[in-house]
């Protein structure tokens, strides 16, 4: 460990003030291991008319596709941040958030009407036919496959193989693991990722440390879509003493509530 602080400022704890000295290239080296991840799911959808009165009990054993009134295909996608944690010869592995690459196998939508009993009539059934995961600047070789996933922790490890050993250098994340439970109010952290699809570094201040009892915490940094999976680095006694203390798994969102009147009786 190296220090850019005065001896009186070295306390072995995470920093609560910006460091204006130290090796700035250390952050660039870490940033080179962070990549943009694209995840796309392809669905085949079948629409059913309301007159078919199709309910969930009708599709327990099989889906009556012959009753569908329309068929079409569509795709859903997500972008996020992935960090290269392993690379050797023909194999590579990255760490990201589970929700970035986790698409349901089946989607069901319903008619917004009241019918007999508590069951609603099915309007569409969509079946996932294909799912691809790619790093935008490492598309050669096989597509990324899910090696491990933990939906409770919202973490996933993806891996891929190259057809031959790579001659180009692929930077691997080599920052030591930190301890999120040591974070306190006011600690300074760096957040690395791809908000809005653009590689960025931002800083944040820790609030509500250990807010869930599982060492989750809040940051005041401005997050946008694409930053999920981004890494959070704390600094212990000055740059370049980074430690990994978290992975971004949610971003701020705005919602708007619109009140709409029910249809008048007898009105179509």
C-alpha positions in Angstrom: 0.0 0.0 0.0 1.2 3.5 -0.9 0.2 6.7 0.8 -0.2 10.3 -0.5 -1.2 11.6 2.9 0.7 13.1 5.7 1.5 10.6 8.5 -1.0 12.3 10.7 -3.7 11.7 8.2 -3.1 7.9 7.8 -5.7 6.2 9.9 -6.3 2.9 8.1 -10.0 3.9 7.4 -11.8 4.8 4.3 -11.3 8.4 3.2 -13.9 11.1 3.8 -12.2 13.8 1.7 -11.0 14.0 -1.9 -7.4 13.3 -2.4 -5.5 15.8 -4.6 -2.3 13.8 -4.9 -1.4 10.2 -5.8 -1.1 8.2 -8.9 -4.0 9.2 -11.2 -3.0 6.5 -13.7 -4.1 3.9 -11.2 -7.8 4.8 -11.8 -7.3 4.7 -15.6 -5.9 1.1 -15.3 -9.0 0.1 -13.4 -11.3 1.8 -15.9 -9.8 -0.2 -18.7 -11.3 -3.4 -17.2 -14.8 -2.0 -17.3 -16.8 -2.7 -20.4 -20.3 -1.9 -21.9 -22.6 -4.9 -21.8 -25.6 -5.4 -24.2 -28.2 -8.0 -23.4 -31.0 -8.8 -25.9 -33.9 -11.2 -25.7 -35.9 -12.2 -28.7 -39.5 -13.2 -28.3 -42.2 -14.8 -30.4 -45.6 -13.5 -29.4 -49.1 -14.9 -30.0 -52.1 -12.7 -29.6 -55.6 -14.1 -28.6 -58.9 -12.4 -29.1 -61.0 -11.6 -26.1 -63.7 -13.9 -27.6 -61.4 -16.9 -27.1 -61.8 -16.3 -23.3 -58.4 -17.9 -22.8 -57.4 -18.2 -19.1 -54.3 -19.5 -17.3 -56.0 -22.8 -16.6 -56.1 -23.4 -20.3 -52.3 -23.3 -20.7 -51.2 -25.5 -17.8 -50.2 -28.4 -20.1 -49.8 -26.7 -23.4 -50.4 -23.4 -25.1 -53.1 -23.5 -27.8 -51.2 -21.6 -30.4 -53.7 -22.6 -33.1 -56.2 -20.3 -31.4 -54.0 -17.2 -31.7 -55.3 -14.5 -34.0 -51.9 -12.9 -34.7 -48.2 -13.8 -34.4 -45.3 -11.5 -34.3 -41.7 -11.2 -33.0 -40.1 -8.5 -30.9 -37.0 -8.0 -28.9 -36.3 -6.6 -25.4 -32.9 -5.3 -24.4 -30.9 -3.9 -21.5 -27.5 -2.2 -21.3 -25.3 -2.3 -18.3 -21.7 -2.4 -17.1 -19.5 -5.5 -16.8 -16.1 -5.8 -15.3 -13.5 -8.2 -16.6 -12.5 -10.4 -13.6 -10.7 -13.2 -15.5 -8.8 -13.6 -18.7 -6.4 -16.3 -19.8 -5.6 -17.5 -23.3 -9.0 -18.3 -24.8 -11.3 -17.7 -21.8 -12.8 -14.5 -20.3 -15.2 -13.8 -17.4 -17.0 -10.7 -16.4 -19.0 -9.6 -13.3 -22.3 -7.7 -13.7 -25.8 -7.3 -12.2 -28.2 -10.2 -12.6 -31.1 -8.0 -13.6 -29.2 -6.7 -16.6 -29.1 -10.2 -18.3 -32.1 -11.8 -16.6 -35.1 -11.9 -19.0 -38.2 -14.1 -18.3 -38.8 -17.2 -20.5 -42.5 -16.4 -20.8 -44.4 -13.2 -20.8 -48.2 -13.0 -20.4 -50.4 -10.0 -20.8 -54.1 -9.7 -20.0 -57.2 -7.8 -21.1 -58.1 -5.1 -18.7 -61.7 -6.2 -18.2 -63.6 -8.1 -15.5 -64.7 -11.6 -16.4 -66.2 -14.6 -14.7 -64.4 -15.5 -11.5 -61.1 -14.0 -10.5 -59.2 -14.9 -13.7 -58.6 -12.5 -16.5 -58.6 -13.3 -20.2 -55.2 -13.6 -21.8 -54.3 -11.2 -24.5 -50.7 -12.1 -25.4 -48.3 -14.9 -24.7 -44.7 -14.3 -25.6 -42.0 -17.1 -25.6 -38.3 -16.3 -25.5 -36.6 -17.9 -28.4 -33.1 -16.4 -28.2 -30.9 -14.5 -25.8 -27.6 -12.8 -26.5 -25.1 -11.1 -24.3 -22.2 -9.2 -25.8 -19.4 -6.8 -24.8 -19.5 -4.1 -27.4 -15.7 -4.0 -28.0 -15.1 -7.8 -27.6 -17.6 -9.3 -29.9 -15.3 -11.8 -31.6 -15.4 -15.3 -30.3 -18.4 -16.9 -28.6 -21.2 -15.0 -27.1 -21.2 -14.5 -23.3 -22.9 -17.3 -21.4 -24.2 -17.2 -17.8 -21.8 -19.1 -15.6 -23.4 -18.2 -12.3 -26.3 -16.0 -11.2 -27.6 -15.0 -7.8 -30.9 -13.1 -8.1 -31.0 -12.3 -4.4 -27.7 -10.6 -4.4 -28.4 -9.3 -8.0 -25.0 -10.6 -9.3 -24.0 -12.6 -12.3 -20.8 -13.9 -13.8 -20.7 -14.4 -17.5 -18.0 -16.1 -19.6 -17.0 -16.6 -23.1 -14.4 -18.5 -25.2 -12.2 -17.2 -28.0 -11.4 -19.5 -30.9 -7.7 -18.9 -30.5 -5.4 -17.4 -27.9 -5.6 -13.6 -27.9 -2.6 -11.5 -28.9 -4.2 -8.3 -27.7 -4.0 -7.3 -24.1 -7.3 -7.6 -22.1 -7.0 -5.7 -18.8 -8.3 -7.6 -15.8 -9.7 -5.9 -12.7 -7.1 -6.4 -10.0 -8.3 -4.1 -7.1 -8.5 -5.8 -3.8 -11.9 -6.5 -2.2 -12.9 -4.0 0.5 -15.4 -4.3 3.3 -18.6 -2.4 2.8 -19.5 -2.7 6.5 -16.5 -0.4 7.2 -18.1 2.5 5.2 -19.5 5.3 7.2 -21.4 8.5 6.5 -19.4 10.9 4.3 -17.0 8.4 2.8 -15.9 9.3 -0.7 -16.1 6.7 -3.5 -15.5 6.4 -7.2 -18.2 4.9 -9.4 -17.1 3.4 -12.8 -19.5 2.4 -15.5 -21.5 3.2 -18.6 -24.4 5.6 -17.7 -26.3 6.3 -20.9 -23.9 4.0 -22.8 -20.9 6.3 -22.2 -17.9 5.2 -20.2 -17.7 7.6 -17.2 -16.1 8.0 -13.8 -18.1 9.8 -11.2 -17.7 10.4 -7.4 -20.2 10.0 -4.7 -20.6 10.4 -1.0 -21.8 7.5 1.1 -25.1 7.8 3.0 -27.1 5.3 5.0 -24.3 2.8 5.4 -25.6 -0.7 6.2 -29.1 0.5 5.5 -30.5 -3.1 4.9 -28.4 -5.0 7.4 -26.6 -6.5 4.5 -24.1 -3.6 4.1 -26.0 -1.9 1.3 -25.6 1.8 1.1 -26.8 4.9 -0.8 -24.8 7.4 -2.9 -25.5 10.9 -3.9 -24.0 10.4 -7.4 -26.3 11.0 -10.4 -26.9 7.6 -12.0 -28.4 6.8 -15.4 -29.5 3.6 -17.1 -26.4 1.6 -18.1 -24.6 2.0 -14.9 -26.1 -1.1 -13.3 -23.2 -3.5 -12.8 -20.8 -0.6 -12.4 -18.2 -0.9 -9.7 -17.9 1.3 -6.5 -14.3 1.9 -5.2 -13.5 3.4 -1.8 -10.1 4.8 -1.0 -8.2 3.7 2.1 -5.6 6.3 3.0 -5.2 8.0 -0.4 -5.0 7.2 -4.0 -4.0 4.6 -5.4 -5.3 2.5 -2.5 -8.6 1.6 -4.1 -10.8 -1.2 -2.7 -14.0 -2.7 -4.2 -16.9 -2.0 -1.8 -19.9 -2.5 -4.0 -21.7 -2.9 -7.4 -24.3 -0.5 -8.6 -27.7 -2.4 -8.8 -30.3 0.4 -8.9 -30.6 3.9 -10.3 -32.8 6.8 -9.5 -36.1 6.9 -11.3 -39.0 9.3 -11.7 -42.6 8.2 -11.9 -45.7 10.1 -12.9 -49.2 9.1 -11.7 -52.0 9.7 -14.1 -55.6 9.4 -12.9 -58.0 8.2 -15.6 -61.8 7.9 -15.1 -63.6 4.7 -15.6 -65.6 4.4 -18.8 -69.2 5.6 -18.4 -71.8 2.9 -18.1 -72.9 1.8 -21.6 -70.0 3.5 -23.3 -67.7 1.4 -25.6 
